[in-house]
Amino acid sequence: MQDYVNPYSSKCPNPKLGEWLIRQDKTLIDTQLGNYTKKVFNIKEKTIKTTISDTHSTPQHKVKVLAKSFESPSKLGKFTARAMTRTPVIGLAVSAAIETCQVVNAIKNGEKPDKAIVKGALRFTSGTAITAICGTVGSFLGPVGSLVGLGIGAGLSYLVSKAIK
């Protein structure tokens, strides 16, 4: 998909849409909730330039990935900030839409609306939190550890989701 979303690629059918999608591709730490979390935990954010090419980098237009580093007097604050960087807003929107469909389907099949909504909210929030927490724990072992942690978190989220149903 990179070539079709990258506004600098000749294969991108709509560069304006590509730029818009890239601007929307942010994580929870980049939202108002993230700003509130940074304020509560006194988290300072630093930007570090890496040697990794960005997804919209091309041979003619080289762009390097900017990484975020967090400092906080609270270990929980720093951990929370790191977990929030593993939670993409677009992914949350898609997950919420899927969960909403499951809630509607449960209500159509006779489940009480309040029960279906609570169970859906529990599945959505626990799945998001478990995946982010496991990915953050794994990140202390490096990028591969982060991916393994996210995978473990996704598996645990599935088990929790099944238990809630």
Buried (B, 14 or more C-beta within 10 A) or exposed (E): EEEEBBBBBEEBEEEEEBBEBBEEBBBBBBBEEBEEBBEEBEBBBEEEEEEEEBEBBBEEEEEEEEEBEBEBEEEEBBBBBBBBBBBBBEBBEEBBEEBEEBBEEBBEEEBEEEEBBEBBBBBBEBBBBBBBBBBBBBBEEEEEBBEBBBBBBBEBBEEBBEEBE
